[in-house]
Amino acid sequence: MSPKLRFRLLLSRILRYFFQGLLILAPIGVTAFTLYWGFVTIDNILPRDLLPLDHPLNILKYKGVGFAIVLIMVVFVGYISSSFIVGRLIDMFDHILERTPFIKYIYSSVKDVFDAFVGEKKKFDHPVLVNVYGEDVWEMGFITQENVNSLGLEGYMAVYVPHAYAITGKVFIVKEEKVRPLTNISAGEAMKFAVSGGVTHITEIVSHRQSEVK
């Protein structure tokens, strides 16, 4: 074997190992970076840099203390909001924000998004196939409104279709007969299939779902 051919084989093997290592480390690195970014962002919410060195709360300058305090505060607010009096106060404050000019658009939009994912009135829990662009073309989506009569459209529903490899999506107003409910997979599995660009195969999702039922 000539040195030139040997060098090419060595180079191709190195490139193959490089991409194989990248395939393994990239998801781990992106996940670790996302978790680290979230941790640092939450940990730095409290203005601990404004505290003097001899302040009793100087312990806040240690990494992780701010994150723990914010986490405890969130749990505490969730706990006291279940009481009748605090719940009424929160509802009153919510009522004020939803009627304050300009602020109501930001507040109500953010609130609806969080309610859709983690609230008691989850919106993305009805996966469907929706026919939008053609008779033989189907999109994976989620029903957000079962009727849109308020828009003057009877027999229509609102379906949210997420984009692949993104946190964005699009809402379509379509006729009910163009929507096919998916009852054999969960909402999380449907979202994973849609966001992954179809990399997660439906057959694998269905078989996984059936194995869980068994």
SVG drawing of the C-alpha trace seen along z (x, -y; Angstrom):
<svg xmlns="http://www.w3.org/2000/svg" viewBox="-71 -51 75 58">
<polyline fill="none" stroke="black" stroke-width="0.4" points="0.0,0.0 1.4,-3.4 2.0,-6.1 -0.6,-8.3 -3.3,-5.7 -2.4,-4.9 -2.7,-8.6 -6.1,-8.8 -7.3,-5.7 -6.0,-7.2 -7.7,-10.5 -11.0,-8.9 -10.8,-6.9 -10.0,-10.0 -13.0,-11.8 -15.3,-8.9 -14.2,-8.8 -14.6,-12.5 -18.2,-12.5 -19.0,-9.5 -17.6,-11.3 -19.5,-14.5 -22.7,-12.5 -22.2,-11.3 -20.9,-14.4 -23.0,-17.1 -26.3,-16.1 -24.6,-15.8 -22.9,-19.1 -26.0,-21.0 -28.0,-19.5 -25.3,-20.3 -24.9,-23.9 -28.7,-24.4 -28.9,-23.2 -25.9,-25.3 -27.4,-28.4 -30.7,-27.9 -29.0,-27.3 -26.8,-30.4 -29.7,-32.6 -31.9,-31.6 -29.0,-31.8 -28.2,-35.4 -31.8,-36.6 -31.2,-37.9 -29.1,-41.2 -26.4,-39.7 -23.6,-41.9 -25.2,-44.9 -24.6,-43.5 -21.5,-44.7 -18.9,-42.2 -19.9,-42.5 -23.6,-42.0 -25.3,-39.1 -26.8,-37.9 -23.4,-37.7 -23.9,-33.9 -26.0,-34.7 -22.7,-35.2 -22.0,-31.5 -23.0,-29.7 -26.2,-27.7 -27.6,-29.6 -29.6,-32.0 -30.9,-29.1 -32.1,-27.2 -33.8,-30.4 -35.6,-31.0 -36.7,-27.4 -38.0,-27.5 -39.8,-30.8 -41.6,-29.2 -42.7,-26.2 -43.8,-28.5 -45.9,-30.7 -47.5,-27.6 -48.2,-26.3 -49.8,-29.5 -51.8,-30.1 -53.9,-27.0 -55.4,-28.8 -58.7,-30.6 -57.6,-34.1 -54.3,-34.2 -56.0,-32.6 -58.5,-35.4 -55.7,-38.0 -53.9,-36.4 -57.0,-36.3 -57.6,-39.9 -54.0,-40.8 -54.4,-38.6 -57.7,-40.5 -55.9,-43.9 -53.0,-42.8 -55.2,-41.4 -57.0,-44.8 -54.0,-47.1 -53.2,-48.7 -50.2,-47.3 -49.2,-45.1 -52.3,-42.9 -50.9,-41.8 -47.6,-40.6 -49.0,-39.1 -51.9,-37.3 -49.7,-35.9 -47.1,-34.6 -49.7,-33.2 -51.5,-31.4 -48.2,-29.8 -47.4,-28.5 -51.0,-27.3 -50.8,-25.4 -47.7,-23.5 -47.8,-23.1 -51.1,-24.5 -54.3,-22.7 -55.8,-23.6 -53.2,-22.1 -53.7,-22.8 -51.2,-20.5 -52.7,-17.2 -54.8,-16.4 -52.4,-15.2 -53.9,-15.1 -53.1,-14.8 -54.3,-17.9 -54.7,-18.2 -53.7,-21.7 -51.7,-22.0 -53.2,-19.1 -55.4,-16.1 -52.4,-13.7 -50.3,-15.9 -50.7,-15.7 -49.2,-17.7 -48.7,-16.6 -50.4,-19.1 -52.5,-19.7 -56.0,-21.0 -56.0,-24.3 -59.6,-25.3 -62.3,-22.7 -64.5,-25.4 -63.9,-29.0 -67.5,-30.1 -66.4,-33.5 -64.5,-34.1 -67.7,-33.4 -66.5,-30.0 -68.8,-27.1 -67.5,-23.6 -63.9,-24.8 -61.2,-24.2 -57.8,-25.7 -54.8,-23.4 -51.3,-24.3 -48.5,-22.8 -45.0,-22.9 -42.0,-23.5 -39.2,-20.9 -36.0,-21.6 -37.5,-24.9 -39.6,-26.2 -41.9,-28.0 -45.1,-26.9 -48.1,-28.0 -51.9,-28.0 -54.3,-26.8 -58.0,-27.2 -59.3,-24.1 -62.6,-22.3 -63.3,-19.5 -63.2,-16.8 -59.6,-17.8 -58.5,-16.8 -57.8,-13.2 -57.3,-12.5 -54.3,-10.4 -55.5,-8.1 -52.6,-5.6 -49.8,-7.9 -49.4,-10.4 -49.1,-14.2 -45.4,-14.1 -44.6,-11.4 -46.4,-13.3 -44.5,-16.5 -41.3,-14.6 -42.1,-13.2 -43.0,-16.7 -40.1,-18.6 -37.5,-15.9 -38.6,-16.3 -40.0,-12.8 -36.7,-11.2 -38.6,-9.3 -40.6,-6.8 -44.3,-6.4 -44.0,-2.6 -41.4,-2.8 -43.7,-5.3 -46.7,-3.0 -44.8,0.1 -43.3,-1.7 -46.8,-2.9 -48.3,0.5 -45.4,2.0 -46.2,-0.5 -49.9,0.5 -49.0,4.2"/>
</svg>
